[in-house]
Amino acid sequence: MRNTADFEEAVLEVLGGLPEGEVISYGELAAAAGYRGAARAVGNLLRATAEPAPWWRVIRADGRLVAPDARRQAEKLRAEGVAVEEGRVVRR
């Protein structure tokens, strides 16, 4: 990975630009930020960031929500109009 600060800035910029009601997987977010294959690093960043990034819009590649905040994540996504069924985002 290039520079940690560059990575953080790129990921948070992409995530911050994601419109309300849209979701993105960790891998898609990493690739969109220019760090293909860094899905795990994206997850670690979001867990550690103090910045109020819209973390609830990031889901697993299979559509599942992220534990331990899956319930809160589902509530936030539903409030944005995202369909969530049985702990999984229903992508249109």
Biopython code that builds the backbone (N, CA, C, O; Angstrom):
import numpy as np
from Bio.PDB.StructureBuilder import StructureBuilder

atoms = [
    (1, "MET", "N", (0.854, -1.164, 0.000)),
    (1, "MET", "CA", (0.000, 0.000, 0.000)),
    (1, "MET", "C", (0.902, 1.229, 0.000)),
    (1, "MET", "O", (1.956, 1.253, 0.635)),
    (2, "ARG", "N", (0.459, 2.239, -0.726)),
    (2, "ARG", "CA", (1.272, 3.443, -0.856)),
    (2, "ARG", "C", (1.452, 4.104, 0.507)),
    (2, "ARG", "O", (2.329, 3.692, 1.267)),
    (3, "ASN", "N", (0.684, 5.072, 0.826)),
    (3, "ASN", "CA", (0.803, 5.834, 2.056)),
    (3, "ASN", "C", (-0.510, 5.704, 2.821)),
    (3, "ASN", "O", (-1.588, 5.822, 2.240)),
    (4, "THR", "N", (-0.415, 5.463, 4.114)),
    (4, "THR", "CA", (-1.619, 5.262, 4.921)),
    (4, "THR", "C", (-2.543, 6.473, 4.876)),
    (4, "THR", "O", (-3.759, 6.321, 4.760)),
    (5, "ALA", "N", (-1.983, 7.659, 4.965)),
    (5, "ALA", "CA", (-2.812, 8.872, 4.928)),
    (5, "ALA", "C", (-3.511, 8.999, 3.581)),
    (5, "ALA", "O", (-4.674, 9.398, 3.520)),
    (6, "ASP", "N", (-2.805, 8.661, 2.496)),
    (6, "ASP", "CA", (-3.412, 8.715, 1.163)),
    (6, "ASP", "C", (-4.556, 7.716, 1.056)),
    (6, "ASP", "O", (-5.609, 8.018, 0.494)),
    (7, "PHE", "N", (-4.337, 6.518, 1.603)),
    (7, "PHE", "CA", (-5.360, 5.479, 1.590)),
    (7, "PHE", "C", (-6.603, 5.955, 2.334)),
    (7, "PHE", "O", (-7.715, 5.870, 1.813)),
    (8, "GLU", "N", (-6.413, 6.450, 3.541)),
    (8, "GLU", "CA", (-7.534, 6.924, 4.346)),
    (8, "GLU", "C", (-8.293, 8.031, 3.629)),
    (8, "GLU", "O", (-9.522, 8.009, 3.567)),
    (9, "GLU", "N", (-7.567, 8.987, 3.094)),
    (9, "GLU", "CA", (-8.194, 10.107, 2.394)),
    (9, "GLU", "C", (-8.991, 9.620, 1.187)),
    (9, "GLU", "O", (-10.120, 10.061, 0.970)),
    (10, "ALA", "N", (-8.415, 8.717, 0.404)),
    (10, "ALA", "CA", (-9.087, 8.212, -0.797)),
    (10, "ALA", "C", (-10.348, 7.439, -0.447)),
    (10, "ALA", "O", (-11.385, 7.630, -1.083)),
    (11, "VAL", "N", (-10.276, 6.574, 0.548)),
    (11, "VAL", "CA", (-11.430, 5.768, 0.948)),
    (11, "VAL", "C", (-12.541, 6.655, 1.493)),
    (11, "VAL", "O", (-13.701, 6.507, 1.109)),
    (12, "LEU", "N", (-12.194, 7.570, 2.379)),
    (12, "LEU", "CA", (-13.210, 8.440, 2.973)),
    (12, "LEU", "C", (-13.814, 9.395, 1.949)),
    (12, "LEU", "O", (-14.981, 9.770, 2.063)),
    (13, "GLU", "N", (-13.035, 9.787, 0.959)),
    (13, "GLU", "CA", (-13.570, 10.645, -0.104)),
    (13, "GLU", "C", (-14.609, 9.889, -0.935)),
    (13, "GLU", "O", (-15.683, 10.420, -1.219)),
    (14, "VAL", "N", (-14.293, 8.656, -1.323)),
    (14, "VAL", "CA", (-15.251, 7.852, -2.093)),
    (14, "VAL", "C", (-16.503, 7.601, -1.268)),
    (14, "VAL", "O", (-17.620, 7.780, -1.753)),
    (15, "LEU", "N", (-16.316, 7.188, -0.030)),
    (15, "LEU", "CA", (-17.455, 6.887, 0.829)),
    (15, "LEU", "C", (-18.298, 8.139, 1.075)),
    (15, "LEU", "O", (-19.527, 8.072, 1.062)),
    (16, "GLY", "N", (-17.651, 9.262, 1.296)),
    (16, "GLY", "CA", (-18.366, 10.510, 1.520)),
    (16, "GLY", "C", (-19.175, 10.960, 0.310)),
    (16, "GLY", "O", (-20.167, 11.675, 0.453)),
    (17, "GLY", "N", (-18.756, 10.545, -0.872)),
    (17, "GLY", "CA", (-19.468, 10.903, -2.091)),
    (17, "GLY", "C", (-20.574, 9.939, -2.466)),
    (17, "GLY", "O", (-21.299, 10.169, -3.434)),
    (18, "LEU", "N", (-20.710, 8.856, -1.707)),
    (18, "LEU", "CA", (-21.756, 7.870, -1.987)),
    (18, "LEU", "C", (-23.104, 8.456, -1.583)),
    (18, "LEU", "O", (-23.292, 8.838, -0.428)),
    (19, "PRO", "N", (-24.037, 8.529, -2.519)),
    (19, "PRO", "CA", (-25.329, 9.146, -2.209)),
    (19, "PRO", "C", (-26.143, 8.350, -1.188)),
    (19, "PRO", "O", (-26.005, 7.133, -1.065)),
    (20, "GLU", "N", (-26.977, 9.059, -0.476)),
    (20, "GLU", "CA", (-27.899, 8.432, 0.466)),
    (20, "GLU", "C", (-28.725, 7.389, -0.274)),
    (20, "GLU", "O", (-29.196, 7.626, -1.386)),
    (21, "GLY", "N", (-28.894, 6.230, 0.361)),
    (21, "GLY", "CA", (-29.678, 5.165, -0.244)),
    (21, "GLY", "C", (-28.875, 4.214, -1.118)),
    (21, "GLY", "O", (-29.421, 3.243, -1.641)),
    (22, "GLU", "N", (-27.592, 4.482, -1.281)),
    (22, "GLU", "CA", (-26.710, 3.613, -2.055)),
    (22, "GLU", "C", (-25.824, 2.828, -1.099)),
    (22, "GLU", "O", (-25.510, 3.298, -0.005)),
    (23, "VAL", "N", (-25.423, 1.627, -1.515)),
    (23, "VAL", "CA", (-24.493, 0.824, -0.730)),
    (23, "VAL", "C", (-23.323, 0.423, -1.609)),
    (23, "VAL", "O", (-23.405, 0.453, -2.836)),
    (24, "ILE", "N", (-22.234, 0.047, -0.955)),
    (24, "ILE", "CA", (-21.026, -0.377, -1.650)),
    (24, "ILE", "C", (-20.364, -1.445, -0.786)),
    (24, "ILE", "O", (-20.406, -1.366, 0.442)),
    (25, "SER", "N", (-19.763, -2.427, -1.414)),
    (25, "SER", "CA", (-19.072, -3.453, -0.628)),
    (25, "SER", "C", (-17.677, -2.950, -0.261)),
    (25, "SER", "O", (-17.173, -1.997, -0.855)),
    (26, "TYR", "N", (-17.070, -3.595, 0.711)),
    (26, "TYR", "CA", (-15.714, -3.221, 1.120)),
    (26, "TYR", "C", (-14.758, -3.298, -0.065)),
    (26, "TYR", "O", (-13.929, -2.408, -0.255)),
    (27, "GLY", "N", (-14.870, -4.351, -0.855)),
    (27, "GLY", "CA", (-13.990, -4.511, -2.012)),
    (27, "GLY", "C", (-14.236, -3.468, -3.081)),
    (27, "GLY", "O", (-13.293, -2.950, -3.678)),
    (28, "GLU", "N", (-15.501, -3.157, -3.328)),
    (28, "GLU", "CA", (-15.837, -2.123, -4.306)),
    (28, "GLU", "C", (-15.312, -0.767, -3.854)),
    (28, "GLU", "O", (-14.820, 0.018, -4.665)),
    (29, "LEU", "N", (-15.417, -0.497, -2.559)),
    (29, "LEU", "CA", (-14.931, 0.765, -2.021)),
    (29, "LEU", "C", (-13.411, 0.859, -2.155)),
    (29, "LEU", "O", (-12.877, 1.897, -2.548)),
    (30, "ALA", "N", (-12.730, -0.221, -1.828)),
    (30, "ALA", "CA", (-11.269, -0.244, -1.967)),
    (30, "ALA", "C", (-10.861, 0.008, -3.417)),
    (30, "ALA", "O", (-9.968, 0.812, -3.683)),
    (31, "ALA", "N", (-11.511, -0.676, -4.345)),
    (31, "ALA", "CA", (-11.180, -0.517, -5.768)),
    (31, "ALA", "C", (-11.487, 0.901, -6.250)),
    (31, "ALA", "O", (-10.692, 1.491, -6.982)),
    (32, "ALA", "N", (-12.624, 1.447, -5.848)),
    (32, "ALA", "CA", (-12.997, 2.802, -6.263)),
    (32, "ALA", "C", (-12.019, 3.843, -5.728)),
    (32, "ALA", "O", (-11.834, 4.899, -6.332)),
    (33, "ALA", "N", (-11.397, 3.541, -4.597)),
    (33, "ALA", "CA", (-10.421, 4.450, -4.004)),
    (33, "ALA", "C", (-9.025, 4.251, -4.597)),
    (33, "ALA", "O", (-8.093, 4.984, -4.268)),
    (34, "GLY", "N", (-8.892, 3.251, -5.475)),
    (34, "GLY", "CA", (-7.600, 2.990, -6.101)),
    (34, "GLY", "C", (-6.763, 1.955, -5.395)),
    (34, "GLY", "O", (-5.558, 1.875, -5.631)),
    (35, "TYR", "N", (-7.369, 1.158, -4.534)),
    (35, "TYR", "CA", (-6.644, 0.153, -3.752)),
    (35, "TYR", "C", (-7.311, -1.215, -3.890)),
    (35, "TYR", "O", (-7.752, -1.806, -2.905)),
    (36, "ARG", "N", (-7.377, -1.701, -5.112)),
    (36, "ARG", "CA", (-7.989, -2.996, -5.394)),
    (36, "ARG", "C", (-7.369, -4.071, -4.490)),
    (36, "ARG", "O", (-6.149, -4.146, -4.345)),
    (37, "GLY", "N", (-8.216, -4.887, -3.897)),
    (37, "GLY", "CA", (-7.741, -5.970, -3.039)),
    (37, "GLY", "C", (-7.552, -5.577, -1.580)),
    (37, "GLY", "O", (-7.076, -6.384, -0.781)),
    (38, "ALA", "N", (-7.915, -4.353, -1.223)),
    (38, "ALA", "CA", (-7.698, -3.875, 0.142)),
    (38, "ALA", "C", (-8.993, -3.806, 0.949)),
    (38, "ALA", "O", (-9.161, -2.919, 1.785)),
    (39, "ALA", "N", (-9.904, -4.739, 0.699)),
    (39, "ALA", "CA", (-11.193, -4.728, 1.393)),
    (39, "ALA", "C", (-11.027, -4.799, 2.905)),
    (39, "ALA", "O", (-11.694, -4.068, 3.638)),
    (40, "ARG", "N", (-10.160, -5.656, 3.367)),
    (40, "ARG", "CA", (-9.949, -5.799, 4.817)),
    (40, "ARG", "C", (-9.405, -4.504, 5.413)),
    (40, "ARG", "O", (-9.801, -4.110, 6.510)),
    (41, "ALA", "N", (-8.506, -3.845, 4.699)),
    (41, "ALA", "CA", (-7.949, -2.576, 5.179)),
    (41, "ALA", "C", (-9.041, -1.510, 5.267)),
    (41, "ALA", "O", (-9.018, -0.671, 6.168)),
    (42, "VAL", "N", (-9.993, -1.538, 4.338)),
    (42, "VAL", "CA", (-11.124, -0.606, 4.394)),
    (42, "VAL", "C", (-11.928, -0.855, 5.665)),
    (42, "VAL", "O", (-12.289, 0.093, 6.363)),
    (43, "GLY", "N", (-12.211, -2.109, 5.971)),
    (43, "GLY", "CA", (-12.941, -2.442, 7.190)),
    (43, "GLY", "C", (-12.213, -1.975, 8.430)),
    (43, "GLY", "O", (-12.826, -1.426, 9.345)),
    (44, "ASN", "N", (-10.915, -2.189, 8.467)),
    (44, "ASN", "CA", (-10.117, -1.751, 9.616)),
    (44, "ASN", "C", (-10.154, -0.228, 9.743)),
    (44, "ASN", "O", (-10.266, 0.307, 10.846)),
    (45, "LEU", "N", (-10.061, 0.458, 8.622)),
    (45, "LEU", "CA", (-10.113, 1.917, 8.644)),
    (45, "LEU", "C", (-11.447, 2.411, 9.196)),
    (45, "LEU", "O", (-11.480, 3.299, 10.048)),
    (46, "LEU", "N", (-12.534, 1.839, 8.715)),
    (46, "LEU", "CA", (-13.853, 2.306, 9.151)),
    (46, "LEU", "C", (-14.091, 2.029, 10.635)),
    (46, "LEU", "O", (-14.763, 2.805, 11.313)),
    (47, "ARG", "N", (-13.546, 0.931, 11.132)),
    (47, "ARG", "CA", (-13.683, 0.634, 12.560)),
    (47, "ARG", "C", (-12.886, 1.626, 13.409)),
    (47, "ARG", "O", (-13.284, 1.950, 14.527)),
    (48, "ALA", "N", (-11.763, 2.104, 12.877)),
    (48, "ALA", "CA", (-10.862, 2.953, 13.651)),
    (48, "ALA", "C", (-11.085, 4.445, 13.458)),
    (48, "ALA", "O", (-10.580, 5.247, 14.244)),
    (49, "THR", "N", (-11.825, 4.831, 12.438)),
    (49, "THR", "CA", (-11.948, 6.256, 12.148)),
    (49, "THR", "C", (-12.866, 6.975, 13.127)),
    (49, "THR", "O", (-13.932, 6.478, 13.489)),
    (50, "ALA", "N", (-12.430, 8.142, 13.538)),
    (50, "ALA", "CA", (-13.241, 8.972, 14.427)),
    (50, "ALA", "C", (-14.128, 9.895, 13.595)),
    (50, "ALA", "O", (-15.063, 10.512, 14.104)),
    (51, "GLU", "N", (-13.814, 9.972, 12.315)),
    (51, "GLU", "CA", (-14.588, 10.834, 11.422)),
    (51, "GLU", "C", (-15.977, 10.235, 11.205)),
    (51, "GLU", "O", (-16.107, 9.017, 11.083)),
    (52, "PRO", "N", (-16.996, 11.054, 11.156)),
    (52, "PRO", "CA", (-18.364, 10.525, 11.002)),
    (52, "PRO", "C", (-18.686, 10.107, 9.565)),
    (52, "PRO", "O", (-19.609, 10.636, 8.946)),
    (53, "ALA", "N", (-17.921, 9.163, 9.050)),
    (53, "ALA", "CA", (-18.163, 8.644, 7.705)),
    (53, "ALA", "C", (-19.429, 7.789, 7.713)),
    (53, "ALA", "O", (-19.725, 7.153, 8.724)),
    (54, "PRO", "N", (-20.183, 7.757, 6.613)),
    (54, "PRO", "CA", (-21.408, 6.949, 6.557)),
    (54, "PRO", "C", (-21.084, 5.453, 6.436)),
    (54, "PRO", "O", (-21.344, 4.831, 5.405)),
    (55, "TRP", "N", (-20.519, 4.896, 7.495)),
    (55, "TRP", "CA", (-20.066, 3.499, 7.530)),
    (55, "TRP", "C", (-21.189, 2.519, 7.216)),
    (55, "TRP", "O", (-20.934, 1.438, 6.684)),
    (56, "TRP", "N", (-22.426, 2.882, 7.540)),
    (56, "TRP", "CA", (-23.554, 1.959, 7.369)),
    (56, "TRP", "C", (-23.825, 1.657, 5.899)),
    (56, "TRP", "O", (-24.540, 0.700, 5.603)),
    (57, "ARG", "N", (-23.286, 2.427, 4.981)),
    (57, "ARG", "CA", (-23.484, 2.184, 3.552)),
    (57, "ARG", "C", (-22.507, 1.154, 2.992)),
    (57, "ARG", "O", (-22.565, 0.824, 1.808)),
    (58, "VAL", "N", (-21.616, 0.647, 3.834)),
    (58, "VAL", "CA", (-20.631, -0.343, 3.402)),
    (58, "VAL", "C", (-21.074, -1.715, 3.900)),
    (58, "VAL", "O", (-21.309, -1.922, 5.090)),
    (59, "ILE", "N", (-21.180, -2.644, 2.953)),
    (59, "ILE", "CA", (-21.670, -3.988, 3.275)),
    (59, "ILE", "C", (-20.669, -5.033, 2.791)),
    (59, "ILE", "O", (-19.720, -4.719, 2.073)),
    (60, "ARG", "N", (-20.897, -6.261, 3.190)),
    (60, "ARG", "CA", (-20.064, -7.370, 2.707)),
    (60, "ARG", "C", (-20.398, -7.652, 1.247)),
    (60, "ARG", "O", (-21.472, -7.284, 0.772)),
    (61, "ALA", "N", (-19.505, -8.287, 0.555)),
    (61, "ALA", "CA", (-19.694, -8.576, -0.872)),
    (61, "ALA", "C", (-20.947, -9.406, -1.127)),
    (61, "ALA", "O", (-21.554, -9.297, -2.193)),
    (62, "ASP", "N", (-21.340, -10.235, -0.158)),
    (62, "ASP", "CA", (-22.527, -11.073, -0.342)),
    (62, "ASP", "C", (-23.815, -10.365, 0.082)),
    (62, "ASP", "O", (-24.885, -10.973, 0.095)),
    (63, "GLY", "N", (-23.709, -9.076, 0.429)),
    (63, "GLY", "CA", (-24.883, -8.299, 0.797)),
    (63, "GLY", "C", (-25.199, -8.298, 2.281)),
    (63, "GLY", "O", (-26.068, -7.553, 2.734)),
    (64, "ARG", "N", (-24.490, -9.140, 3.047)),
    (64, "ARG", "CA", (-24.773, -9.197, 4.486)),
    (64, "ARG", "C", (-24.311, -7.929, 5.188)),
    (64, "ARG", "O", (-23.359, -7.270, 4.770)),
    (65, "LEU", "N", (-25.011, -7.612, 6.259)),
    (65, "LEU", "CA", (-24.647, -6.474, 7.078)),
    (65, "LEU", "C", (-23.505, -6.867, 7.993)),
    (65, "LEU", "O", (-23.170, -8.045, 8.120)),
    (66, "VAL", "N", (-22.915, -5.875, 8.625)),
    (66, "VAL", "CA", (-21.701, -6.097, 9.397)),
    (66, "VAL", "C", (-21.995, -6.169, 10.885)),
    (66, "VAL", "O", (-22.534, -5.226, 11.465)),
    (67, "ALA", "N", (-21.643, -7.280, 11.496)),
    (67, "ALA", "CA", (-21.773, -7.430, 12.944)),
    (67, "ALA", "C", (-20.634, -6.652, 13.589)),
    (67, "ALA", "O", (-19.601, -6.501, 12.936)),
    (68, "PRO", "N", (-20.730, -6.163, 14.770)),
    (68, "PRO", "CA", (-21.819, -6.309, 15.720)),
    (68, "PRO", "C", (-22.897, -5.236, 15.574)),
    (68, "PRO", "O", (-23.884, -5.252, 16.310)),
    (69, "ASP", "N", (-22.723, -4.308, 14.638)),
    (69, "ASP", "CA", (-23.682, -3.215, 14.479)),
    (69, "ASP", "C", (-24.714, -3.470, 13.381)),
    (69, "ASP", "O", (-25.279, -2.520, 12.838)),
    (70, "ALA", "N", (-24.965, -4.713, 13.050)),
    (70, "ALA", "CA", (-25.871, -5.035, 11.949)),
    (70, "ALA", "C", (-27.276, -4.477, 12.173)),
    (70, "ALA", "O", (-27.922, -4.017, 11.231)),
    (71, "ARG", "N", (-27.732, -4.519, 13.385)),
    (71, "ARG", "CA", (-29.086, -4.017, 13.670)),
    (71, "ARG", "C", (-29.166, -2.509, 13.438)),
    (71, "ARG", "O", (-30.102, -2.016, 12.808)),
    (72, "ARG", "N", (-28.175, -1.786, 13.955)),
    (72, "ARG", "CA", (-28.125, -0.337, 13.766)),
    (72, "ARG", "C", (-27.908, 0.005, 12.294)),
    (72, "ARG", "O", (-28.485, 0.963, 11.780)),
    (73, "GLN", "N", (-27.076, -0.781, 11.623)),
    (73, "GLN", "CA", (-26.823, -0.582, 10.203)),
    (73, "GLN", "C", (-28.118, -0.760, 9.411)),
    (73, "GLN", "O", (-28.414, 0.038, 8.522)),
    (74, "ALA", "N", (-28.880, -1.785, 9.723)),
    (74, "ALA", "CA", (-30.149, -2.034, 9.032)),
    (74, "ALA", "C", (-31.108, -0.866, 9.236)),
    (74, "ALA", "O", (-31.773, -0.439, 8.291)),
    (75, "GLU", "N", (-31.185, -0.352, 10.448)),
    (75, "GLU", "CA", (-32.066, 0.784, 10.732)),
    (75, "GLU", "C", (-31.683, 2.000, 9.902)),
    (75, "GLU", "O", (-32.547, 2.659, 9.324)),
    (76, "LYS", "N", (-30.380, 2.300, 9.844)),
    (76, "LYS", "CA", (-29.902, 3.462, 9.095)),
    (76, "LYS", "C", (-30.157, 3.280, 7.597)),
    (76, "LYS", "O", (-30.562, 4.221, 6.915)),
    (77, "LEU", "N", (-29.920, 2.074, 7.091)),
    (77, "LEU", "CA", (-30.145, 1.823, 5.665)),
    (77, "LEU", "C", (-31.629, 1.908, 5.317)),
    (77, "LEU", "O", (-31.998, 2.506, 4.306)),
    (78, "ARG", "N", (-32.466, 1.319, 6.140)),
    (78, "ARG", "CA", (-33.912, 1.392, 5.885)),
    (78, "ARG", "C", (-34.394, 2.840, 5.893)),
    (78, "ARG", "O", (-35.259, 3.210, 5.099)),
    (79, "ALA", "N", (-33.844, 3.653, 6.778)),
    (79, "ALA", "CA", (-34.219, 5.068, 6.844)),
    (79, "ALA", "C", (-33.848, 5.799, 5.546)),
    (79, "ALA", "O", (-34.438, 6.827, 5.214)),
    (80, "GLU", "N", (-32.869, 5.259, 4.821)),
    (80, "GLU", "CA", (-32.453, 5.841, 3.542)),
    (80, "GLU", "C", (-33.166, 5.180, 2.365)),
    (80, "GLU", "O", (-32.902, 5.517, 1.211)),
    (81, "GLY", "N", (-34.064, 4.246, 2.649)),
    (81, "GLY", "CA", (-34.825, 3.602, 1.589)),
    (81, "GLY", "C", (-34.210, 2.342, 1.015)),
    (81, "GLY", "O", (-34.650, 1.858, -0.028)),
    (82, "VAL", "N", (-33.196, 1.800, 1.683)),
    (82, "VAL", "CA", (-32.543, 0.570, 1.222)),
    (82, "VAL", "C", (-33.312, -0.630, 1.767)),
    (82, "VAL", "O", (-33.635, -0.680, 2.954)),
    (83, "ALA", "N", (-33.599, -1.584, 0.908)),
    (83, "ALA", "CA", (-34.305, -2.797, 1.329)),
    (83, "ALA", "C", (-33.330, -3.736, 2.047)),
    (83, "ALA", "O", (-32.279, -4.094, 1.514)),
    (84, "VAL", "N", (-33.704, -4.121, 3.257)),
    (84, "VAL", "CA", (-32.901, -5.050, 4.054)),
    (84, "VAL", "C", (-33.822, -6.162, 4.504)),
    (84, "VAL", "O", (-34.856, -5.915, 5.124)),
    (85, "GLU", "N", (-33.441, -7.390, 4.189)),
    (85, "GLU", "CA", (-34.229, -8.557, 4.581)),
    (85, "GLU", "C", (-33.316, -9.614, 5.169)),
    (85, "GLU", "O", (-32.321, -9.999, 4.555)),
    (86, "GLU", "N", (-33.656, -10.079, 6.356)),
    (86, "GLU", "CA", (-32.914, -11.141, 7.031)),
    (86, "GLU", "C", (-31.418, -10.855, 7.101)),
    (86, "GLU", "O", (-30.589, -11.720, 6.819)),
    (87, "GLY", "N", (-31.091, -9.615, 7.485)),
    (87, "GLY", "CA", (-29.693, -9.249, 7.677)),
    (87, "GLY", "C", (-28.895, -9.057, 6.403)),
    (87, "GLY", "O", (-27.665, -9.087, 6.425)),
    (88, "ARG", "N", (-29.589, -8.861, 5.298)),
    (88, "ARG", "CA", (-28.921, -8.747, 4.007)),
    (88, "ARG", "C", (-29.564, -7.630, 3.188)),
    (88, "ARG", "O", (-30.786, -7.479, 3.183)),
    (89, "VAL", "N", (-28.744, -6.860, 2.506)),
    (89, "VAL", "CA", (-29.249, -5.822, 1.612)),
    (89, "VAL", "C", (-29.759, -6.474, 0.342)),
    (89, "VAL", "O", (-29.094, -7.332, -0.239)),
    (90, "VAL", "N", (-30.938, -6.063, -0.083)),
    (90, "VAL", "CA", (-31.513, -6.559, -1.331)),
    (90, "VAL", "C", (-31.151, -5.526, -2.395)),
    (90, "VAL", "O", (-31.755, -4.457, -2.481)),
    (91, "ARG", "N", (-30.153, -5.872, -3.199)),
    (91, "ARG", "CA", (-29.709, -4.941, -4.243)),
    (91, "ARG", "C", (-30.667, -4.990, -5.408)),
    (91, "ARG", "O", (-31.141, -6.056, -5.800)),
    (92, "ARG", "N", (-30.941, -3.832, -5.952)),
    (92, "ARG", "CA", (-31.868, -3.730, -7.097)),
    (92, "ARG", "C", (-31.152, -3.959, -8.387)),
    (92, "ARG", "O", (-31.768, -3.911, -9.452)),
]
sb = StructureBuilder()
sb.init_structure("model")
sb.init_model(0)
sb.init_chain("A")
sb.init_seg("    ")
for serial, (resi, resn, name, xyz) in enumerate(atoms, 1):
    if name == "N":
        sb.init_residue(resn, " ", resi, " ")
    sb.init_atom(name, np.array(xyz, "f"), 0.0, 1.0, " ", f" {name:<3s}", serial, name[0])
structure = sb.get_structure()
